[in-house]
């Protein structure tokens, strides 16, 4: 939790969805700088803990993330994050996952 007087720092989070639509936090690091080496290490750490190849990665346009995905998951389907307006105010989700997010939130 960040308090108003604390310095904020960027984070890198990996979220997944179960086949039932439940949102799961897979990995999180603080102090994220965004370079490909750091993101590759982030992916390798998840793999060392048993994560198999995901079916799809949705990412933003950060160069380090794109390069790390191409290196670590060269045959994986990728999609650029598309933000849509929704009822959650500032929060937004990729358009194709909006239904699953609503169902998961209602549980």
Backbone bond lengths (Angstrom), bond angles and torsions (degrees), N, CA, C in turn:
res aa  C-N    CA-C-N  psi(-1)  N-CA   C-N-CA  omega(-1)  CA-C   N-CA-C  phi
1 X - - - 1.449 - - 1.529 108.65 -
2 X 1.300 116.04 133.96 1.459 120.68 178.37 1.513 108.94 -100.25
3 X 1.306 114.04 130.49 1.460 120.02 177.75 1.527 108.67 -95.86
4 X 1.339 117.81 157.46 1.462 120.51 -176.41 1.527 114.40 -55.19
5 X 1.320 117.82 -31.58 1.455 120.08 -177.49 1.532 113.20 -89.26
6 X 1.312 118.17 -1.22 1.461 121.33 -179.21 1.519 111.14 -88.85
7 X 1.337 114.63 149.66 1.458 120.83 174.59 1.527 108.69 -72.37
8 X 1.299 117.59 136.06 1.457 121.13 177.73 1.511 109.37 -90.34
9 X 1.324 115.12 148.74 1.451 119.59 177.75 1.518 109.12 -137.19
10 X 1.329 116.01 150.00 1.467 118.66 -179.90 1.522 110.84 -70.36
11 X 1.324 115.74 150.96 1.454 121.88 177.32 1.527 109.16 -128.84
12 X 1.313 114.96 157.80 1.459 121.91 172.45 1.512 106.30 -119.02
13 X 1.311 116.68 124.33 1.460 122.01 -178.77 1.521 109.57 -124.13
14 X 1.323 115.76 140.90 1.463 122.08 173.75 1.521 107.32 -114.65
15 X 1.308 115.89 119.01 1.459 122.44 178.79 1.517 109.13 -110.89
16 X 1.298 115.64 146.61 1.454 121.12 175.14 1.507 109.53 -130.32
17 X 1.311 115.20 166.90 1.455 121.66 175.85 1.513 108.44 -127.89
18 X 1.317 116.61 133.26 1.459 120.95 176.15 1.530 108.11 -73.71
19 X 1.325 116.31 168.15 1.466 119.39 178.51 1.525 111.50 -63.00
20 X 1.330 117.37 -19.82 1.457 121.48 176.74 1.517 113.95 -88.11
21 X 1.334 117.80 -0.72 1.456 121.67 177.56 1.513 115.12 93.37
22 X 1.334 118.16 5.65 1.465 121.13 179.57 1.529 110.25 -78.30
23 X 1.319 116.39 130.83 1.460 122.44 179.26 1.526 109.40 -79.56
24 X 1.336 116.94 133.65 1.466 122.43 -177.07 1.526 108.84 -131.71
25 X 1.341 117.09 128.61 1.461 120.91 174.12 1.523 107.80 -79.40
26 X 1.332 116.78 118.62 1.461 121.54 -177.46 1.529 112.71 -90.57
27 X 1.330 116.47 -37.27 1.461 119.83 -175.46 1.523 108.72 -165.05
28 X 1.334 116.31 151.50 1.459 121.82 -178.80 1.521 108.81 -151.90
29 X 1.334 116.61 132.84 1.469 120.63 172.80 1.522 109.03 -132.60
30 X 1.303 116.06 146.71 1.453 122.27 176.49 1.518 110.38 -100.83
31 X 1.315 115.95 162.68 1.455 120.70 178.05 1.517 112.92 73.08
32 X 1.304 116.67 24.32 1.464 122.69 -176.33 1.523 111.23 -63.24
33 X 1.335 116.39 129.74 1.462 121.63 -179.43 1.528 112.34 -105.26
34 X 1.329 117.48 -17.75 1.458 120.00 172.51 1.511 117.66 92.74
35 X 1.331 118.63 7.04 1.462 117.66 179.73 1.532 110.95 -84.59
36 X 1.325 116.19 157.48 1.469 122.17 -174.87 1.528 112.22 -61.03
37 X 1.324 117.72 -36.33 1.464 120.95 -179.89 1.533 110.84 -63.17
38 X 1.316 116.50 -43.86 1.460 121.44 -179.92 1.537 111.11 -66.25
39 X 1.327 117.03 -41.82 1.460 120.37 179.92 1.527 110.32 -68.36
40 X 1.334 117.54 -39.23 1.470 120.73 176.90 1.524 110.67 -60.64
41 X 1.327 117.18 -41.94 1.468 120.92 177.27 1.529 110.58 -63.63
42 X 1.324 117.30 -37.66 1.461 123.28 176.50 1.536 109.70 -59.40
43 X 1.338 116.63 -47.95 1.469 120.88 178.38 1.533 111.28 -64.74
44 X 1.324 116.57 -43.44 1.469 119.88 -179.10 1.529 111.36 -63.46
45 X 1.322 117.09 -35.82 1.461 120.05 177.39 1.526 110.57 -63.37
46 X 1.327 116.77 -42.31 1.474 119.27 177.65 1.531 110.61 -63.97
47 X 1.318 116.66 -40.69 1.471 120.19 178.90 1.528 111.03 -64.81
48 X 1.316 117.09 -38.83 1.473 119.82 -179.22 1.534 111.18 -66.57
49 X 1.333 116.15 -20.62 1.462 120.76 177.11 1.527 112.45 -95.38
50 X 1.346 116.48 10.29 1.460 120.15 171.89 1.518 116.91 104.71
51 X 1.322 119.01 3.46 1.457 120.06 178.51 1.520 109.82 -70.71
52 X 1.313 116.24 125.08 1.463 120.85 173.80 1.517 110.00 -80.89
53 X 1.315 116.27 -177.79 1.460 119.26 177.48 1.519 109.89 -66.50
54 X 1.319 117.30 129.01 1.465 119.59 176.27 1.532 110.28 -70.17
55 X 1.316 116.54 162.32 1.461 120.81 177.23 1.526 111.77 -79.13
56 X 1.333 116.03 -31.05 1.459 121.79 -175.91 1.517 108.82 -154.63
57 X 1.315 116.38 140.64 1.468 121.17 172.02 1.521 107.23 -117.21
58 X 1.317 115.08 130.06 1.459 121.09 174.57 1.514 106.07 -109.76
59 X 1.295 116.24 124.14 1.462 120.24 -172.92 1.513 110.61 -133.75
60 X 1.340 114.87 165.23 1.457 118.95 173.71 1.525 107.96 -87.87
61 X 1.305 117.38 -165.78 1.455 120.56 -175.48 1.513 115.69 -93.53
62 X 1.341 118.18 11.70 1.466 121.08 -177.98 1.527 111.07 -64.51
63 X 1.319 116.52 128.53 1.466 121.76 -176.79 1.523 113.23 -57.47
64 X 1.336 117.43 -42.44 1.464 120.80 -178.54 1.520 112.40 -62.42
65 X 1.312 116.21 -38.81 1.466 120.40 179.22 1.527 109.89 -68.74
66 X 1.327 117.01 -44.02 1.466 120.75 179.60 1.523 110.63 -59.76
67 X 1.331 117.70 -47.61 1.471 121.45 -179.45 1.523 111.66 -62.96
68 X 1.330 116.94 -41.22 1.470 120.42 -179.86 1.528 111.15 -65.99
69 X 1.312 117.76 -39.95 1.470 120.89 177.48 1.523 109.87 -62.73
70 X 1.330 116.67 -45.01 1.468 120.59 179.84 1.523 111.39 -61.77
71 X 1.323 116.93 -33.93 1.462 121.40 -179.72 1.526 112.03 -78.90
72 X 1.324 116.71 -47.97 1.467 121.49 -173.59 1.528 113.74 -82.23
73 X 1.310 117.12 -30.33 1.474 121.82 -176.82 1.528 109.63 -134.14
74 X 1.329 118.04 65.08 1.470 120.32 -171.33 1.530 114.89 -63.61
75 X 1.326 119.17 -26.97 1.463 120.86 -177.35 1.528 112.86 -101.08
76 X 1.297 116.81 5.07 1.459 121.99 -174.40 1.528 112.14 -78.95
77 X 1.343 116.25 144.59 1.458 121.22 172.52 1.529 108.65 -68.90
78 X 1.318 115.68 137.13 1.463 120.54 -179.67 1.516 109.36 -128.83
79 X 1.317 115.40 150.74 1.458 120.32 177.15 1.514 108.64 -142.31
80 X 1.309 115.84 140.62 1.459 121.93 175.60 1.521 108.52 -76.95
81 X 1.312 117.84 137.08 1.458 123.08 179.45 1.521 109.83 -62.66
82 X 1.308 115.57 128.78 1.465 121.70 177.07 1.523 107.13 -118.39
83 X 1.293 116.30 121.66 1.453 121.51 -177.08 1.523 109.43 -91.37
84 X 1.319 115.86 136.67 1.452 120.64 176.94 1.522 109.08 -124.63
85 X 1.315 117.92 148.09 1.464 119.06 173.82 1.523 108.87 -71.28
86 X 1.321 116.25 144.65 1.460 119.21 179.85 1.519 110.61 -154.09
87 X 1.302 115.61 -175.78 1.458 120.90 -175.26 1.518 113.95 -76.88
88 X 1.331 118.50 -3.18 1.460 120.86 -178.22 1.524 112.78 -90.59
89 X 1.305 118.78 14.15 1.460 121.06 178.11 1.515 111.03 69.56
90 X 1.336 117.22 -117.55 1.455 121.38 -176.31 1.522 113.01 -74.06
91 X 1.314 117.85 -21.20 1.455 120.14 -179.25 1.524 108.60 -75.55
92 X 1.307 116.30 144.03 1.460 120.45 178.30 1.518 108.74 -145.01
93 X 1.294 115.56 154.87 1.462 121.54 -179.80 1.513 108.75 -133.86
94 X 1.342 117.82 160.04 1.460 119.54 175.07 1.527 109.56 -58.81
95 X 1.311 116.22 140.38 1.461 121.16 -173.71 1.525 112.77 -54.46
96 X 1.339 118.04 -43.51 1.461 119.68 -175.64 1.531 112.55 -70.30
97 X 1.338 118.77 -15.32 1.461 121.34 -179.35 1.524 112.23 -102.38
98 X 1.311 117.63 -0.40 1.458 120.71 -174.51 1.524 111.92 -57.46
99 X 1.333 118.26 -44.70 1.466 121.61 -179.71 1.519 112.28 -60.93
100 X 1.349 116.47 -44.68 1.458 120.47 179.29 1.523 111.08 -64.11
101 X 1.332 116.81 -36.83 1.463 120.14 178.71 1.530 110.60 -65.83
102 X 1.319 117.34 -41.74 1.454 120.74 179.61 1.524 109.82 -63.11
103 X 1.350 116.77 -46.21 1.458 120.03 179.46 1.520 111.13 -61.31
104 X 1.337 117.72 -42.16 1.468 120.85 179.93 1.525 110.76 -65.84
105 X 1.322 117.33 -38.10 1.463 121.00 -179.02 1.533 111.44 -68.55
106 X 1.319 116.31 -28.92 1.462 120.07 -178.18 1.525 112.35 -77.43
107 X 1.315 118.20 -14.27 1.475 121.41 -178.54 1.493 111.59 -76.96
